[in-house]
Amino acid sequence: MSSRRPALDDRAYRKVVNAWAMYDWGNSAFATTIMAAVFPVFYRELALASGASANDATAYWAYTTAVALLIVALLGPVLGAVADHTGGKKYYLGFFAGLGIVGTALFTFLGDDTYVRASFFFIIGNVGFAGANIFYESLLPHVAREEDIDRVSTRGYAMGYVGGGILLVVHALWLTHPEWFFMPGSGFAVRAVFLSVAVWWAVFSIPLFRRVSEPAVMLGRGEAASPVRAGFGRLGHTLRQLLQYRQLLLFLGAFWLYNDGIGTIIKMAAVYGSEIGLDTGDMIGALIITQFIGVPCTFAFGRLAGRMGTKRPIFLGLTVYTLISITGYFMQTVTHFYMLAIAVGLVQGGTQALSRSLFASMVPKSQASEFFGFFSTSSKFAGILGPLIFALVNQLTGSSRLSIVAIVLFFVGGGLLLLLVDEEEGMRVAREEDEAFVAAGG
C-alpha cells in the first residue's frame, strides 16, 4: 500500500495542521507544570519531609526522571514498528496519552511525605507523555506537506508554548493566592494544579483524534501477520537499515547528545533553583516568561530555517545553551534565574522543533513510526545519562553547580556530530526508499 496520502485543499490542510498542533498545546501542560515548574519542587519537599538531605532530595528527582526515560527508551522502537505494521499510530497515541493523563491525575492523592509513591506516579505519567510523543511526532511527515515540514513542526512547538504558558499563569495564581479562587490553602491548590494538567491534556487532545486521519497501513511483502512478530521483524530491519542511512545515523548521534543537555536543563532547573534558595513563585514566574518568549522565537527559528537551512539555526541554539550552562554555575539571585530563563526561551522551542523537522525530512514515510521510535529512543536513552551525571556530580561534590557545567559536554559533542550531517543526502536517500517501497507493491 502506498505511503502517499490524498491531497487536501488549503482550508482542509490548515484544519488538519491546527488539530495536530493542538495536541502540543494540551500535552505541554505536563512539560511545563509537571516536568519543569511545580512538580520538581513539590517532589523535593516530599523527599525532605521523609528525612532526605537537600542534596539527596535533588538526586532522587534526577534518578526518578532517568528511570522513566529508560522505560520509554526500551518500549519505543518496538511500539513504533508495531504501529507502522498495524496502522495504529492514533490508537497508540491515545493509549499512552491516557496513561499519562491518569498518572498525572494520581498526583492529587499524594500525602506530605510520600516521595517514593510520587516517583512511581511520575514514572507512569512520564512514560505516557513520552510514549505518546513517539506516535504524535510520527504523524508529522503524514500531516505536513514536504515543503512545509519546518513550519508545521515549529507551529506545534509554538502552540505548546502558548498552551503550557497560559495554564502555568493560572497555576501561579492558584499557588500564590488560593483564597482568590475559594481554595482552602496551598496544599489544596497544588493538588488542583495537578488535576487541571490532566484535564487540560485530555481536552486539547480531542481535535487531533477528530481531524487527523490514520495513515495507511504500511504492510510490506513477506511480513508476518502478527503485529508483534512484524514489529520485532521491522525493528531488526531498521537496525540493519540504519547502517545504510548514514546521515540519519549521524543526526541521531548528534541529537542524542545535545537533546540530553536540553532535557536535563528543563528537568533540573527548578530543583537547582530550590537548592540554592530561590522562591518557588519567582521560579514559576521566570518559567512563564520562558514560555511566552518561546512563542515568537520558535516561529523565528522556522523562518531562519527557510532562509539558511535547518542546521544553522540549531547551531545557534546550541551555542546559547552552552553559554547558559557555563553562566548557570555563577547563578546566585532570582535576577540571574530570570536572565537564564529568558535565554532558554530564545532558543528552546526553535532548536527542538527544527531538530524534529530535520529528522522527519530524512525519514522514509513508509517507516515513519519505526524511525520516530528510534528518534525518541535516542533522546530517551541519552536523556538517562544527563540526569544521572547531574545526580552523581551533585552527590560527589555536595552541590549542583558543577552538575550544571558538566552539561556543556553534551552541547559541544552534539554540535560537532551535527557538523558532519549532510541533510540533502539524507533527504535523497529517504525519497529513494519510499519510491522503492511503492515500486515493490508496498
C-alpha positions as CSV (number, residue, x, y, z in Angstrom):
1,M,0.0,0.0,0.0
2,S,1.3,3.4,-0.9
3,S,2.5,5.8,1.8
4,R,1.1,8.8,0.0
5,R,-2.0,10.5,1.4
6,P,-4.8,12.1,-0.7
7,A,-4.2,15.7,-1.4
8,L,-6.1,18.2,0.7
9,D,-7.3,21.7,-0.3
10,D,-5.6,24.5,1.6
11,R,-8.5,25.0,4.0
12,A,-8.8,21.3,4.9
13,Y,-5.0,21.2,5.2
14,R,-4.9,24.1,7.7
15,K,-7.5,22.4,9.8
16,V,-5.6,19.2,10.0
17,V,-2.3,21.0,10.8
18,N,-4.0,23.0,13.5
19,A,-5.6,19.9,15.0
20,W,-2.2,18.2,15.1
21,A,-0.6,21.2,16.7
22,M,-3.4,21.5,19.4
23,Y,-2.1,18.2,20.9
24,D,1.1,20.1,21.6
25,W,-1.0,22.8,23.3
26,G,-2.6,20.2,25.5
27,N,0.3,18.0,26.5
28,S,2.8,20.9,27.1
29,A,1.0,21.5,30.4
30,F,2.7,18.3,31.6
31,A,6.1,19.5,30.3
32,T,5.8,23.0,31.9
33,T,4.0,22.3,35.2
34,I,4.9,18.7,35.9
35,M,8.4,18.3,34.4
36,A,9.7,21.9,34.9
37,A,7.9,24.3,37.2
38,V,5.8,22.8,40.0
39,F,6.2,19.1,40.5
40,P,10.0,19.0,40.8
41,V,9.9,21.4,43.8
42,F,6.9,19.6,45.3
43,Y,8.8,16.3,44.9
44,R,11.9,17.7,46.6
45,E,9.7,18.9,49.5
46,L,8.2,15.4,49.9
47,A,11.7,13.9,49.9
48,L,12.9,16.4,52.6
49,A,9.8,15.7,54.7
50,S,10.8,12.0,54.6
51,G,14.2,12.8,56.0
52,A,16.4,13.1,52.9
53,S,19.2,15.6,52.8
54,A,19.0,18.6,50.5
55,N,21.5,17.1,48.0
56,D,19.9,13.7,48.1
57,A,16.4,15.1,47.5
58,T,17.7,16.7,44.3
59,A,19.5,13.5,43.3
60,Y,16.3,11.4,43.9
61,W,14.4,13.5,41.4
62,A,17.2,13.1,38.9
63,Y,17.1,9.3,39.3
64,T,13.3,9.2,39.0
65,T,13.4,11.0,35.7
66,A,16.2,8.7,34.5
67,V,14.1,5.5,35.3
68,A,11.1,6.9,33.5
69,L,13.2,7.7,30.4
70,L,14.7,4.2,30.4
71,I,11.3,2.5,30.3
72,V,10.2,4.6,27.3
73,A,13.5,4.1,25.6
74,L,13.1,0.3,25.8
75,L,9.5,0.4,24.6
76,G,9.7,3.0,21.9
77,P,11.3,1.2,18.9
78,V,9.1,-1.9,19.1
79,L,5.9,0.1,19.6
80,G,6.8,2.3,16.6
81,A,7.4,-0.7,14.4
82,V,4.1,-2.3,15.5
83,A,2.2,0.9,14.8
84,D,3.6,1.0,11.3
85,H,2.5,-2.6,10.7
86,T,-1.0,-2.2,12.1
87,G,-1.7,1.4,11.1
88,G,-2.3,2.2,14.7
89,K,-0.5,5.5,15.3
90,K,-3.5,7.2,16.7
91,Y,-4.5,4.2,18.7
92,Y,-1.1,4.0,20.4
93,L,-1.1,7.8,20.8
94,G,-4.4,7.6,22.6
95,F,-3.3,4.7,24.9
96,F,-0.1,6.5,26.0
97,A,-1.8,9.9,26.3
98,G,-4.4,8.2,28.5
99,L,-1.7,6.6,30.6
100,G,0.0,10.0,31.1
101,I,-3.3,11.7,32.0
102,V,-4.2,9.1,34.6
103,G,-0.7,9.2,36.1
104,T,-0.9,12.9,36.4
105,A,-4.3,12.8,38.0
106,L,-2.9,10.4,40.6
107,F,-0.7,13.2,41.9
108,T,-3.7,14.6,43.7
109,F,-3.7,11.6,46.1
110,L,-0.1,12.2,47.3
111,G,0.5,12.8,51.0
112,D,3.0,15.1,52.6
113,D,6.0,12.6,52.7
114,T,5.3,10.1,50.1
115,Y,8.1,10.8,47.7
116,V,8.5,7.1,46.7
117,R,4.9,7.0,45.6
118,A,5.4,10.3,43.9
119,S,8.3,8.7,41.9
120,F,6.0,5.8,40.9
121,F,3.2,8.2,39.7
122,F,5.7,10.4,37.9
123,I,7.1,7.4,36.1
124,I,3.6,6.4,34.9
125,G,2.9,10.0,33.8
126,N,6.2,10.5,32.0
127,V,6.0,7.1,30.3
128,G,2.6,8.1,29.0
129,F,3.8,11.6,28.0
130,A,7.0,10.4,26.2
131,G,5.3,7.3,24.7
132,A,2.5,9.4,23.2
133,N,5.1,11.8,21.7
134,I,6.6,8.9,19.7
135,F,3.3,8.5,17.8
136,Y,2.4,12.2,17.8
137,E,5.7,13.1,16.1
138,S,5.5,10.1,13.7
139,L,2.3,11.7,12.3
140,L,4.3,14.8,11.3
141,P,5.5,13.6,7.9
142,H,2.0,12.4,7.1
143,V,0.3,15.7,8.3
144,A,2.7,18.2,6.7
145,R,3.4,18.8,3.1
146,E,7.1,18.1,2.3
147,E,7.9,21.8,1.6
148,D,6.0,22.8,4.8
149,I,7.5,20.5,7.4
150,D,9.7,23.0,9.2
151,R,6.8,25.5,9.5
152,V,4.4,22.8,10.8
153,S,6.9,21.4,13.3
154,T,7.7,24.9,14.7
155,R,3.9,25.7,14.8
156,G,3.4,22.6,17.1
157,Y,6.2,23.8,19.4
158,A,4.8,27.4,19.4
159,M,1.3,26.2,20.2
160,G,2.8,24.1,23.1
161,Y,4.5,27.2,24.5
162,V,1.2,29.2,24.4
163,G,-0.9,26.4,25.9
164,G,1.5,25.4,28.6
165,G,2.2,29.1,29.3
166,I,-1.4,30.0,29.7
167,L,-2.1,27.2,32.2
168,L,1.1,27.9,34.1
169,V,-0.1,31.5,34.6
170,V,-3.3,30.1,36.1
171,H,-1.3,27.8,38.3
172,A,0.9,30.6,39.5
173,L,-2.2,32.5,40.7
174,W,-3.7,29.4,42.3
175,L,-0.5,28.7,44.3
176,T,0.3,32.3,45.4
177,H,-3.3,33.4,46.0
178,P,-5.5,30.3,46.6
179,E,-8.0,32.4,48.6
180,W,-8.9,34.3,45.4
181,F,-10.3,31.0,44.0
182,F,-12.0,29.9,47.1
183,M,-9.4,27.2,47.8
184,P,-8.8,26.3,51.5
185,G,-5.0,26.5,51.3
186,S,-1.8,25.9,49.3
187,G,-2.0,22.1,49.8
188,F,-5.3,22.0,48.1
189,A,-4.1,24.4,45.4
190,V,-1.1,22.3,44.4
191,R,-3.3,19.2,44.0
192,A,-5.8,21.2,42.0
193,V,-2.8,22.2,39.8
194,F,-2.0,18.6,39.1
195,L,-5.6,17.6,38.3
196,S,-6.0,20.6,36.0
197,V,-3.0,19.4,34.0
198,A,-4.7,16.1,33.4
199,V,-7.9,17.7,32.3
200,W,-6.2,20.2,30.0
201,W,-4.2,17.5,28.4
202,A,-7.3,15.4,27.8
203,V,-9.5,18.1,26.4
204,F,-7.0,19.6,23.9
205,S,-6.1,16.1,22.6
206,I,-9.6,15.8,21.1
207,P,-9.0,17.8,17.9
208,L,-6.2,15.5,16.8
209,F,-8.4,12.4,17.2
210,R,-11.3,14.1,15.3
211,R,-9.5,15.7,12.4
212,V,-6.2,13.9,11.7
213,S,-6.6,10.7,9.6
214,E,-4.9,7.5,10.5
215,P,-2.1,7.0,7.9
216,A,-2.4,3.9,5.7
217,V,-1.2,0.6,6.9
218,M,2.4,0.0,5.7
219,L,2.4,-3.8,5.4
220,G,5.3,-4.8,3.2
221,R,5.6,-8.0,1.2
222,G,6.7,-11.0,3.3
223,E,5.9,-9.5,6.6
224,A,4.3,-11.6,9.4
225,A,0.6,-11.3,10.0
226,S,1.2,-11.0,13.8
227,P,1.7,-7.3,14.7
228,V,4.2,-8.1,17.5
229,R,6.2,-10.5,15.2
230,A,6.1,-8.0,12.4
231,G,7.1,-5.3,14.9
232,F,10.2,-7.1,16.0
233,G,10.9,-8.0,12.4
234,R,10.7,-4.4,11.4
235,L,12.8,-3.4,14.4
236,G,15.6,-5.8,13.2
237,H,15.2,-4.5,9.7
238,T,15.5,-0.9,10.9
239,L,18.7,-1.7,12.9
240,R,20.2,-3.0,9.7
241,Q,18.8,-0.2,7.6
242,L,20.3,2.5,9.9
243,L,23.7,1.4,8.8
244,Q,22.6,2.4,5.2
245,Y,21.1,5.7,6.4
246,R,24.5,7.3,7.3
247,Q,23.2,10.9,7.6
248,L,20.2,9.8,9.7
249,L,22.5,7.8,11.9
250,L,24.9,10.8,12.3
251,F,22.0,13.0,13.2
252,L,20.7,10.6,15.8
253,G,24.0,10.6,17.5
254,A,24.1,14.4,17.5
255,F,20.6,14.7,18.7
256,W,21.2,12.1,21.3
257,L,23.9,14.3,22.9
258,Y,22.6,17.8,22.6
259,N,19.0,17.0,23.4
260,D,20.1,15.3,26.6
261,G,21.6,18.6,27.6
262,I,18.4,20.4,26.8
263,G,16.3,17.9,28.6
264,T,18.5,17.9,31.7
265,I,18.2,21.7,32.0
266,I,14.4,21.6,31.6
267,K,14.1,18.9,34.3
268,M,16.6,20.1,36.8
269,A,16.2,23.9,36.6
270,A,13.6,24.2,39.3
271,V,15.2,21.8,41.8
272,Y,18.5,23.6,41.2
273,G,16.9,26.9,41.9
274,S,15.2,25.5,45.0
275,E,18.5,24.1,46.3
276,I,20.3,27.5,46.1
277,G,17.3,29.1,47.9
278,L,15.2,30.7,45.3
279,D,11.5,31.2,45.9
280,T,9.1,28.9,44.1
281,G,6.9,31.7,43.0
282,D,9.8,33.6,41.4
283,M,10.9,30.4,39.6
284,I,7.4,29.8,38.2
285,G,7.3,33.5,37.1
286,A,10.6,33.0,35.2
287,L,9.4,29.9,33.6
288,I,6.2,31.7,32.4
289,I,8.4,34.2,30.8
290,T,10.3,31.4,29.1
291,Q,7.0,30.1,27.7
292,F,5.9,33.3,26.1
293,I,9.2,34.4,24.8
294,G,9.4,31.0,23.2
295,V,6.3,31.6,21.0
296,P,7.7,34.3,18.6
297,C,11.2,32.9,18.9
298,T,10.1,29.4,17.8
299,F,8.4,30.9,14.7
300,A,11.5,33.0,14.1
301,F,13.6,29.8,14.0
302,G,11.2,28.4,11.4
303,R,11.8,31.5,9.3
304,L,15.5,31.3,9.7
305,A,15.5,27.7,8.6
306,G,13.7,28.8,5.4
307,R,16.5,31.3,4.7
308,M,19.6,29.5,5.8
309,G,18.7,25.8,6.1
310,T,17.8,23.8,9.2
311,K,21.2,23.1,10.7
312,R,22.5,26.7,11.2
313,P,19.7,27.8,13.5
314,I,20.2,24.6,15.5
315,F,23.9,25.5,15.9
316,L,22.8,29.0,17.1
317,G,20.6,27.3,19.8
318,L,23.4,25.0,20.9
319,T,25.8,28.0,21.3
320,V,23.3,29.8,23.5
321,Y,22.7,26.6,25.6
322,T,26.5,26.3,26.1
323,L,26.6,29.8,27.5
324,I,23.6,29.1,29.7
325,S,25.3,26.1,31.3
326,I,28.5,28.0,32.0
327,T,26.8,31.0,33.4
328,G,24.5,28.8,35.5
329,Y,27.4,27.9,37.7
330,F,27.6,31.5,38.9
331,M,23.8,32.0,39.5
332,Q,23.1,33.5,42.9
333,T,19.9,35.6,42.7
334,V,16.5,35.4,41.2
335,T,17.5,38.0,38.7
336,H,20.1,35.6,37.4
337,F,17.5,32.9,37.2
338,Y,15.2,35.2,35.2
339,M,18.1,36.1,32.8
340,L,18.9,32.4,32.1
341,A,15.1,31.6,31.7
342,I,14.9,34.3,29.0
343,A,17.9,32.9,27.3
344,V,16.3,29.4,27.3
345,G,13.1,30.9,25.9
346,L,15.0,32.4,23.0
347,V,16.3,29.0,21.7
348,Q,14.5,26.1,23.3
349,G,11.4,25.7,21.1
350,G,13.2,26.5,17.9
351,T,16.1,24.1,18.4
352,Q,13.8,21.2,19.3
353,A,11.3,21.9,16.5
354,L,13.9,22.2,13.8
355,S,15.6,19.0,15.1
356,R,12.3,17.2,14.8
357,S,11.7,18.5,11.3
358,L,15.3,17.8,10.1
359,F,14.8,14.2,11.3
360,A,11.4,13.9,9.6
361,S,12.8,15.2,6.3
362,M,15.3,12.3,6.3
363,V,12.8,9.6,7.3
364,P,11.0,7.4,4.7
365,K,7.3,7.9,5.2
366,S,6.7,4.1,4.9
367,Q,8.7,3.7,8.2
368,A,7.7,6.9,10.0
369,S,6.6,5.4,13.3
370,E,9.5,3.0,13.3
371,F,12.1,5.6,12.8
372,F,10.5,8.1,15.2
373,G,10.6,5.3,17.7
374,F,14.4,5.3,17.2
375,F,14.3,9.1,17.3
376,S,12.5,9.0,20.6
377,T,14.7,6.2,21.9
378,S,17.9,8.0,21.1
379,S,16.7,11.0,23.1
380,K,15.4,8.9,26.0
381,F,18.5,6.7,26.3
382,A,20.7,9.8,26.2
383,G,18.2,11.5,28.5
384,I,19.0,8.9,31.1
385,L,22.7,9.9,31.1
386,G,22.2,13.7,31.7
387,P,20.1,13.4,34.9
388,L,22.4,10.6,36.1
389,I,25.5,12.7,35.6
390,F,23.7,15.6,37.3
391,A,22.8,13.5,40.3
392,L,26.3,11.8,40.6
393,V,28.2,15.1,40.3
394,N,25.8,16.6,42.9
395,Q,26.3,13.8,45.4
396,L,30.1,13.7,44.8
397,T,30.6,17.5,45.2
398,G,27.8,18.3,47.5
399,S,26.5,21.0,45.1
400,S,24.6,21.2,41.8
401,R,26.8,24.0,40.4
402,L,29.4,21.7,38.8
403,S,26.5,19.5,37.6
404,I,25.2,22.4,35.5
405,V,28.7,23.0,34.0
406,A,29.0,19.3,33.1
407,I,26.1,19.6,30.8
408,V,28.3,21.7,28.4
409,L,29.8,18.4,27.2
410,F,26.5,17.4,25.7
411,F,26.1,20.6,23.6
412,V,29.7,20.6,22.3
413,G,29.7,16.9,21.4
414,G,26.3,17.1,19.8
415,G,27.3,20.2,17.8
416,L,30.5,18.5,16.5
417,L,28.5,15.5,15.3
418,L,25.9,17.7,13.7
419,L,28.6,19.4,11.6
420,L,29.1,16.0,9.8
421,V,25.4,15.7,8.8
422,D,24.6,16.2,5.1
423,E,20.8,16.8,5.2
424,E,20.4,16.9,1.4
425,E,21.9,13.5,1.0
426,G,19.7,12.2,3.9
427,M,16.5,13.5,2.2
428,R,17.6,12.0,-1.2
429,V,18.0,8.5,0.4
430,A,14.6,8.8,2.1
431,R,12.9,9.6,-1.1
432,E,14.5,6.7,-2.9
433,E,13.4,4.3,-0.2
434,D,9.8,5.4,-0.5
435,E,9.9,5.1,-4.2
436,A,11.4,1.6,-3.9
437,F,8.7,0.7,-1.4
438,V,5.9,1.7,-3.7
439,A,7.5,0.0,-6.7
440,A,7.7,-3.2,-4.7
441,G,4.0,-3.1,-4.1
442,G,4.1,-1.6,-0.6
